[in-house]
Amino acid sequence: MLNLLNARKAIHKTQQEVADYLGISRQAYSNYEAGKREPDFETLLKLGEYFGCSVDYLLGNKKDPAPAGKVSDEDIKFALFDGAPVTDAQYEEVKRFAKFIAEHNIRPKDD
């Protein structure tokens, strides 16, 4: 079951607003939420962008979406470590380093 209803309610949008964004009828979008039809890949990408969450979440593979405009820890780990396994301790070390950089206003040197 797709997580479209949860994603839509999380950002306080109506079915009509989502349908308008997609350029489809409200009924067509309603069928996606009800599981009567499945959106194609391009539509899933648009929905993920609109809701500010991953397609993985929309497909029901993740419990909670990252808040709109935010990235989940799992997404950050994937991006930083190119999908390689990473321990929680390693990830915490990366976060401590990033905090240190921000607190000390360290900027890269211009070439």
Contacts in CASP RR format, 6 or more apart in sequence:
PFRMAT RR
TARGET T0000
AUTHOR 0000-0000-0000
METHOD contacts of the structure
MODEL  1
MLNLLNARKAIHKTQQEVADYLGISRQAYSNYEAGKREPDFETLLKLGEY
FGCSVDYLLGNKKDPAPAGKVSDEDIKFALFDGAPVTDAQYEEVKRFAKF
IAEHNIRPKDD
1 35 0 8 1.000
1 60 0 8 1.000
2 32 0 8 1.000
2 33 0 8 1.000
2 35 0 8 1.000
2 38 0 8 1.000
2 39 0 8 1.000
2 58 0 8 1.000
2 59 0 8 1.000
2 60 0 8 1.000
3 57 0 8 1.000
3 58 0 8 1.000
3 59 0 8 1.000
3 60 0 8 1.000
3 65 0 8 1.000
4 32 0 8 1.000
4 33 0 8 1.000
4 47 0 8 1.000
4 58 0 8 1.000
5 33 0 8 1.000
6 65 0 8 1.000
7 47 0 8 1.000
7 48 0 8 1.000
7 51 0 8 1.000
7 52 0 8 1.000
7 53 0 8 1.000
7 57 0 8 1.000
7 58 0 8 1.000
7 65 0 8 1.000
8 14 0 8 1.000
8 15 0 8 1.000
8 18 0 8 1.000
8 33 0 8 1.000
8 51 0 8 1.000
10 51 0 8 1.000
10 65 0 8 1.000
10 68 0 8 1.000
11 51 0 8 1.000
11 52 0 8 1.000
11 68 0 8 1.000
15 26 0 8 1.000
15 29 0 8 1.000
15 30 0 8 1.000
15 33 0 8 1.000
16 26 0 8 1.000
18 29 0 8 1.000
18 47 0 8 1.000
18 50 0 8 1.000
19 25 0 8 1.000
19 26 0 8 1.000
19 28 0 8 1.000
19 29 0 8 1.000
21 46 0 8 1.000
21 50 0 8 1.000
22 29 0 8 1.000
22 43 0 8 1.000
22 46 0 8 1.000
22 47 0 8 1.000
22 50 0 8 1.000
28 37 0 8 1.000
31 37 0 8 1.000
32 38 0 8 1.000
32 39 0 8 1.000
32 43 0 8 1.000
39 47 0 8 1.000
44 55 0 8 1.000
44 58 0 8 1.000
44 59 0 8 1.000
45 55 0 8 1.000
47 55 0 8 1.000
47 58 0 8 1.000
48 54 0 8 1.000
48 55 0 8 1.000
48 57 0 8 1.000
48 58 0 8 1.000
51 58 0 8 1.000
51 65 0 8 1.000
51 68 0 8 1.000
52 65 0 8 1.000
52 66 0 8 1.000
52 68 0 8 1.000
52 69 0 8 1.000
53 65 0 8 1.000
53 66 0 8 1.000
53 68 0 8 1.000
54 62 0 8 1.000
54 65 0 8 1.000
54 66 0 8 1.000
54 72 0 8 1.000
54 75 0 8 1.000
56 62 0 8 1.000
57 64 0 8 1.000
57 65 0 8 1.000
62 72 0 8 1.000
62 74 0 8 1.000
64 72 0 8 1.000
65 72 0 8 1.000
66 72 0 8 1.000
66 75 0 8 1.000
71 79 0 8 1.000
73 91 0 8 1.000
76 91 0 8 1.000
77 83 0 8 1.000
77 86 0 8 1.000
77 91 0 8 1.000
80 86 0 8 1.000
80 94 0 8 1.000
100 106 0 8 1.000
END
